[in-house]
């Protein structure tokens, strides 16, 4: 009796004609079309390849479904990174961050966007900004982003590095001054079996090994910025995070050799 009732109550959306894989595939076309918004990506896919997705819903329904797949996109980010990292046995990682400003500085006096979700003022190398910071753990030498977290702009970097380090299986972690401190050093060593090393600017027969790794991390972040990670149009935290994860996924897939650079 219970089984028959369960079948009677089954949703007709359990086996949708338009699958989650298709939802994510359209979103990943943002890298192919080199557009800075998901809406423009959806429009270009609809115009140039309508036969590839004959059962696609309207834009609003599509983006709602996409935002429900945040956790799945995050797992794909990790899977692509691990595939890239499998090419080498090195356990060398770099932790760094970049700001996600939600507005131009001229609007700092009246900005309220996503403030209830944690957006706040922070300071980067380029000055003050209002928004969030992405903290990323990047595997070297592949440059793939193993994991990333989105935190308010004013949060201490050391709160991020502990969570990121737990994604490693031990090794050497390169981090700048923001991730320093004896307490942090000891915690990483004891809890994550990770040895944190500070970058060096010493010039002994050219750049030190640590500084060379630092240059490669700059290359990884520049790759993300080329994917418009610095342009934010989302009006919700989930929409923002999903959009950023999709850009990181596209980046990792390239590093893993799953897709080619456009």
ABEGO torsion letter per residue (X at the ends): XAAAAAAAABBAAABBABBAAAAAAAAAAAAAAGBABAAAAAAAAAAABAAABAABBBAAAAAAAAAAAAAAAAAAAAAAAAAAAAABABBBBBBBBBBBBABBAAAAAABABGAAAGBBBBBBAAEBBBEBBBBBBBBOAAGBBABBBBBBAABBAAAAAAAAAAABAEEBBBBBAAABEAAAAAAAAAAAGBBBBBBBABBBGEBBAAAAAAAAAAAAAAAAAAAGAABBABABAAAAAAAAAAAAAAAAAAAAGABBBX
